[in-house]
Amino acid sequence: MTEQRPPAALTIAGSDSGGAAGLQADLRTFLTCGVHGLVAVTAVTVQNTLGVHARSDIEADIVAGQIEAVTSDMGAQAAKTGMLARGETITSVRRACEKAGIGRAAAIPFVVDPVAASMHGHPLFDAEGLAALREELLPMATVLTPNLDEVRLLTGKAVTDRDSMRAAAAALHAMGPEYVLVKGGHLEDDPECVDLLYDGLTYTELRGPRFDTRHTHGAGDAMAAALTAGLARGMAVPQAVRYAKWYVSNAVRHSYPMGAEVGPVSAFWRLAPESGPEGEGPIAGREPGH
């Protein structure tokens, strides 16, 4: 029996050895959203909950080669970025995505998650990389998904409340993306967790509860990846954004401690139980073949 082919989504991102963020978070999210994950690795980090201790960037032509290899053979219904870091890498990613038909003006929607710093404050872009991000990738984005720190780096604007979120979204939209989704999780004085979607005409607030947990590592990656998965499944952008909000809210609700500091958001809440209605399965029943 041949299984039906699932939609596929591509993440162009760095690896997190702690498994909480980066391409690990993206692939975990893709899987639990019913999407096959494709990968173009941009960097390998040495990190845990205590910080990023070292990093090795993948050569730009290898990053581009990964994009071309998987899209030309397996195809993708949506794509996203994570950590890119260097201007040379961003230029190669732009060219490879254009060749593969990825981007707001192309057939394959493109989510640009402008990962500019680790959760520990370590910068992940050099000056050349930040300029390349603004000039080369933002105009290609179907949806741009910055957090408040990334808003400040991209626009110079500090977001302190919902009104300044709107001003920041407008400034970012002027840089070229089709939609801007400003993630408000870091606006800790707001009793709600509010994200703001802007399409150049309409501001849409997506409200959710603010959970009493510090374990939020990978939340931004999970939200952008769930959005990408929704687009890969054929959702329109507003629907995919609401789907992503639902996904990440539950991921934060079920987050867990891991290591000495901030633990990851969870994808376990999406898993089916291991035993079936009549006790079937490897735990409740006998092992296959016995």
C-alpha positions as CSV (number, residue, x, y, z in Angstrom):
1,M,0.0,0.0,0.0
2,T,1.4,3.4,-1.0
3,E,0.8,6.2,1.4
4,Q,-0.4,9.6,0.1
5,R,2.4,12.1,-0.3
6,P,2.3,14.8,2.4
7,P,3.0,18.4,1.6
8,A,6.7,19.4,2.1
9,A,8.2,22.5,3.7
10,L,11.8,23.7,3.6
11,T,13.7,25.2,6.5
12,I,16.9,27.2,5.8
13,A,18.3,27.4,9.3
14,G,21.0,26.7,11.8
15,S,21.3,23.6,14.0
16,D,20.8,23.9,17.8
17,S,22.7,21.1,19.7
18,G,20.3,21.6,22.6
19,G,17.4,20.6,20.3
20,A,15.1,23.5,21.4
21,A,15.4,26.0,18.6
22,G,16.7,26.2,15.0
23,L,16.2,23.6,12.5
24,Q,15.4,21.0,15.2
25,A,12.4,23.1,16.3
26,D,11.4,23.6,12.7
27,L,11.4,19.9,11.8
28,R,9.6,18.9,15.0
29,T,6.9,21.5,14.2
30,F,6.6,20.4,10.6
31,L,6.1,16.8,11.6
32,T,3.5,17.5,14.2
33,C,1.7,19.8,11.7
34,G,1.5,17.0,9.1
35,V,4.2,18.3,6.8
36,H,7.4,16.6,5.6
37,G,10.5,18.7,6.5
38,L,13.3,19.5,4.1
39,V,16.5,21.1,5.4
40,A,19.3,23.5,4.2
41,V,21.7,23.7,7.1
42,T,23.3,27.2,7.4
43,A,25.4,26.8,10.6
44,V,26.2,24.4,13.4
45,T,26.1,25.8,16.9
46,V,27.6,24.5,20.2
47,Q,24.9,25.5,22.7
48,N,22.9,24.4,25.6
49,T,20.6,26.3,28.0
50,L,23.6,28.2,29.4
51,G,24.4,29.8,26.1
52,V,25.9,29.6,22.6
53,H,29.6,28.6,23.1
54,A,30.8,28.3,19.5
55,R,29.5,28.3,15.9
56,S,30.6,27.1,12.5
57,D,29.0,28.6,9.4
58,I,28.4,26.3,6.4
59,E,29.9,27.6,3.2
60,A,27.4,29.7,1.2
61,D,27.6,27.5,-1.9
62,I,26.8,24.4,0.2
63,V,23.7,26.1,1.6
64,A,22.5,27.1,-1.8
65,G,23.3,23.5,-3.1
66,Q,21.1,22.0,-0.4
67,I,18.2,24.3,-1.4
68,E,18.6,23.4,-5.1
69,A,19.0,19.6,-4.4
70,V,15.8,19.2,-2.4
71,T,13.5,21.5,-4.3
72,S,14.5,20.2,-7.7
73,D,13.9,16.6,-6.7
74,M,11.4,16.5,-3.9
75,G,9.6,19.9,-4.3
76,A,8.4,22.2,-1.6
77,Q,5.0,23.8,-1.0
78,A,6.5,26.5,1.4
79,A,9.8,27.6,2.8
80,K,11.2,29.5,5.7
81,T,14.5,30.9,7.0
82,G,16.1,30.9,10.4
83,M,19.6,31.8,11.3
84,L,21.6,33.0,8.2
85,A,24.2,35.3,9.8
86,R,26.4,36.3,6.9
87,G,25.8,38.5,3.9
88,E,27.4,36.0,1.6
89,T,25.0,33.3,2.8
90,I,22.0,35.5,2.4
91,T,22.9,36.4,-1.2
92,S,23.3,32.7,-2.0
93,V,20.0,31.9,-0.3
94,R,18.2,34.6,-2.3
95,R,19.6,33.4,-5.6
96,A,18.8,29.7,-4.8
97,C,15.3,30.6,-3.7
98,E,14.7,32.7,-6.9
99,K,15.8,29.7,-9.0
100,A,13.5,27.4,-7.1
101,G,10.5,29.7,-7.4
102,I,10.4,30.6,-3.7
103,G,9.2,34.1,-2.7
104,R,6.2,36.4,-2.5
105,A,6.1,37.0,-6.2
106,A,6.7,33.3,-7.0
107,A,4.8,30.0,-6.6
108,I,6.2,28.9,-3.3
109,P,5.4,31.1,-0.2
110,F,8.4,32.3,1.8
111,V,8.4,33.0,5.5
112,V,11.4,35.1,6.6
113,D,12.1,34.7,10.3
114,P,14.9,37.2,10.8
115,V,16.8,35.4,13.6
116,A,19.2,38.1,14.6
117,A,20.3,37.1,18.2
118,S,20.1,34.0,20.3
119,M,17.8,34.0,23.4
120,H,21.0,34.6,25.4
121,G,21.7,37.8,23.6
122,H,24.5,36.6,21.4
123,P,24.4,38.4,18.0
124,L,23.8,36.1,15.0
125,F,24.2,38.7,12.3
126,D,27.2,40.8,11.3
127,A,26.7,44.3,9.9
128,E,26.9,43.0,6.3
129,G,24.4,40.2,7.1
130,L,21.9,42.7,8.6
131,A,22.1,44.9,5.5
132,A,21.7,42.0,3.2
133,L,18.7,40.8,5.1
134,R,17.0,44.2,4.7
135,E,17.9,44.6,1.0
136,E,17.7,41.1,-0.4
137,L,15.4,38.9,1.7
138,L,12.7,41.2,3.1
139,P,11.4,42.2,-0.3
140,M,11.1,38.4,-1.1
141,A,9.1,37.6,2.0
142,T,5.5,36.5,1.9
143,V,5.5,36.9,5.7
144,L,8.1,38.5,7.8
145,T,8.0,37.2,11.5
146,P,10.3,39.3,13.8
147,N,10.2,39.4,17.5
148,L,10.6,42.8,19.3
149,D,14.4,42.6,19.5
150,E,14.5,41.9,15.8
151,V,12.1,44.8,15.1
152,R,14.6,47.1,16.8
153,L,17.5,45.8,14.9
154,L,15.7,46.1,11.5
155,T,14.0,49.5,12.0
156,G,15.7,51.2,15.0
157,K,12.3,51.4,16.6
158,A,11.7,50.2,20.2
159,V,8.3,48.5,20.8
160,T,6.9,49.3,24.2
161,D,3.1,48.8,23.7
162,R,0.5,47.9,21.1
163,D,0.5,51.3,19.4
164,S,4.3,51.1,18.8
165,M,3.8,47.6,17.5
166,R,1.6,49.1,14.8
167,A,4.2,51.7,13.9
168,A,6.9,49.1,13.7
169,A,4.8,46.8,11.5
170,A,4.2,49.7,9.1
171,A,7.9,50.5,9.0
172,L,8.8,46.9,8.3
173,H,6.1,46.5,5.6
174,A,7.6,49.5,3.8
175,M,10.8,47.4,3.4
176,G,9.0,45.0,1.0
177,P,7.4,42.0,2.6
178,E,3.8,41.1,1.6
179,Y,2.7,40.6,5.3
180,V,4.4,41.4,8.6
181,L,3.7,39.4,11.7
182,V,5.2,41.2,14.8
183,K,5.5,38.7,17.6
184,G,4.6,40.2,21.0
185,G,5.8,37.6,23.4
186,H,8.6,39.9,24.7
187,L,6.1,42.6,25.6
188,E,6.0,41.4,29.2
189,D,4.0,44.2,30.7
190,D,1.0,43.3,28.5
191,P,-1.2,40.8,30.4
192,E,-2.0,39.1,27.1
193,C,0.3,37.7,24.5
194,V,-0.6,39.7,21.4
195,D,0.9,39.2,17.9
196,L,0.1,41.7,15.2
197,L,-0.4,40.9,11.5
198,Y,-0.3,43.7,8.9
199,D,-0.8,43.5,5.2
200,G,-0.3,47.2,4.3
201,L,-4.0,48.1,4.9
202,T,-5.3,46.2,7.9
203,Y,-3.9,45.5,11.3
204,T,-5.1,42.2,12.9
205,E,-4.4,41.5,16.5
206,L,-4.0,37.8,17.5
207,R,-4.6,37.6,21.2
208,G,-3.7,34.7,23.5
209,P,-3.0,34.0,27.1
210,R,0.4,34.8,28.7
211,F,1.4,31.7,30.5
212,D,3.4,31.8,33.8
213,T,6.5,29.9,32.6
214,R,10.0,30.8,31.7
215,H,10.4,27.8,29.5
216,T,9.9,29.5,26.1
217,H,13.1,28.5,24.2
218,G,12.2,27.9,20.5
219,A,8.7,29.6,20.7
220,G,9.5,32.0,17.8
221,D,10.9,29.2,15.6
222,A,7.9,27.0,16.4
223,M,5.5,29.8,15.4
224,A,7.2,30.6,12.2
225,A,7.5,26.9,11.3
226,A,3.8,26.3,12.1
227,L,2.9,29.2,9.8
228,T,5.1,27.7,7.1
229,A,3.4,24.3,7.6
230,G,0.0,26.0,7.2
231,L,1.0,27.6,4.0
232,A,2.4,24.3,2.7
233,R,-0.9,22.7,3.4
234,G,-2.6,25.4,1.2
235,M,-3.9,27.8,3.8
236,A,-4.1,31.5,3.0
237,V,-1.8,33.7,5.0
238,P,-4.4,35.0,7.6
239,Q,-5.6,31.4,8.2
240,A,-2.0,30.1,8.5
241,V,-1.1,32.8,11.0
242,R,-4.1,31.9,13.2
243,Y,-3.1,28.2,12.9
244,A,0.5,29.2,14.0
245,K,-0.9,31.2,16.9
246,W,-2.9,28.2,18.1
247,Y,0.1,25.9,17.7
248,V,2.6,28.0,19.6
249,S,0.1,28.9,22.4
250,N,-0.3,25.2,23.1
251,A,3.5,24.6,22.8
252,V,4.2,27.2,25.4
253,R,1.3,26.0,27.6
254,H,3.0,22.5,27.6
255,S,6.6,23.7,27.8
256,Y,9.0,21.8,30.1
257,P,12.3,22.3,32.0
258,M,15.4,20.9,30.4
259,G,18.9,21.8,31.6
260,A,19.9,24.5,34.0
261,E,18.1,27.5,32.4
262,V,15.3,28.1,30.0
263,G,13.7,24.9,28.7
264,P,11.9,24.4,25.3
265,V,8.4,24.8,24.2
266,S,6.7,21.4,23.6
267,A,5.5,19.5,20.6
268,F,4.5,16.5,22.7
269,W,1.0,17.8,23.1
270,R,0.4,16.9,19.4
271,L,1.4,13.2,19.7
272,A,-1.2,10.5,19.7
273,P,-1.4,8.1,22.7
274,E,0.6,4.9,22.3
275,S,-2.3,2.6,23.0
276,G,-5.4,2.2,20.9
277,P,-9.0,1.9,22.0
278,E,-8.6,-1.9,22.7
279,G,-5.2,-1.8,24.3
280,E,-3.4,-2.1,21.0
281,G,0.2,-0.8,20.8
282,P,3.7,-1.6,22.0
283,I,3.0,-0.8,25.6
284,A,-0.5,-2.0,26.3
285,G,-0.4,-4.9,23.9
286,R,2.1,-7.5,22.6
287,E,5.0,-6.6,20.5
288,P,4.5,-7.1,16.7
289,G,5.2,-10.7,15.7
290,H,4.5,-12.2,19.1
